[in-house]
């Protein structure tokens, strides 16, 4: 369960980091292009730390458990060859249905408002999540969370300021920001519905009870949207499935791009 939990956190970080990296060289102004690229690197750094820890956990599993941990033939081949699995293998060789990221982070950028809205929703959650995870009974996860909290604090400030800037800006920026806030709303509920791994780790004092973060998240979101003169979306049906390996088609496109080099040239080293 700890492996599944670690990978869930790593997958969120990798996919949101990849999505934000798509703006590199395409930002609306140079300053924000650089800011968003640095934010993407923060997420990817966190993903790397978590994948390293996940690879360590995987390599310590009994052989029988290694064979059934993932559906990926590429990883099964490594296991059969007696090779250790690395952080790169966790990111580049698992198949889409082995990923456990939330559906929110894989949603496309579309435009600047959508990117800001997605970042704001996730950053708010991640800030409170890291604040709680730094008290984990697992010292490795606690250390990663404590380092990530410093970055998450900046990420939340950045995305919150852009929500206000666009929401309380021109008529067009207000309309676009409201549309993005509304359309991504249905992907936010999944963050607070615990998977089996999240439940098990929370019970052991290792993970975070994500249901307890919802009230904090809602309060922060409401305050920021009010400052931005934006309407709070109405509660309704929420998308789910990412934590169980059921994803939108967007993840397939991300992994096609992200994993191409390793899939095309197996075992390649720089």
Beta strands, then each sheet from edge to edge (+ up, - down):
end
